Amino acid sequence: SERWRFFNPLPTAITKHTTFCFRFFLKSKEEKSQTRNMSMNVVVHNAMLDGLVKAGEYEAAFAHFKEMEGNGCLLDVFSYSIIIHGFGNSGKASDALDMYKKMKKSGLRPNLVTFNTLIHVLGKAGMIFEVHEIVEEMTSLGYQPDVITYTSLLPVVGKDSKSFRLATKCRFDHVL
């Protein structure tokens, strides 16, 4: 429709950027020359992680994340959120939860994107108890559920009555 025409270039631009980062990553991995001498900050690393996850190259993303840790790169909440998303996409919900715990142990505070990603991953895997814990933690830290939170909760709501009560006690007025 006409109103969505404005947004059509956005995914294309993001895809081109992600593809560029992914190709750069592969090229520098193959050559093993310039990457070692470049001072890449966490933003560049996160772009590469995101590109790898979006391209379905989960093992390469996990390897790059470990390399970032090993090289002393200061990981941020975005680094962890991307990897949590990658674990979720590759069907490794338990690993996603472990990565979340590792992030918290490192002293980083999760953001709403982290929580929404984790709720989606755990809900899809049927880890209902863990979803409840994450939602409780999210609200205790002062984060209000948004449309993405509610959408991620939908598959979980039908699985037990506690999930239904959890979803119905959340306020919808700030979302609409």
Secondary structure, 3 states (H helix, E strand, C coil): CHHHHHHCHHHHHHHHHHHHHHHHHHHHHHHCCHHHHCCCCHHHHHHHHHHHHHCCCHHHHHHHHHHHHHCCCCCCHHHHHHHHHHHHHCCCHHHHHHHHHHHHHCCCCCCHHHHHHHHHHHHHCCCHHHHHHHHHHHHHCCCCCCHHHHHHHHHHHCCCHHHHHHHHHCCCCCCC
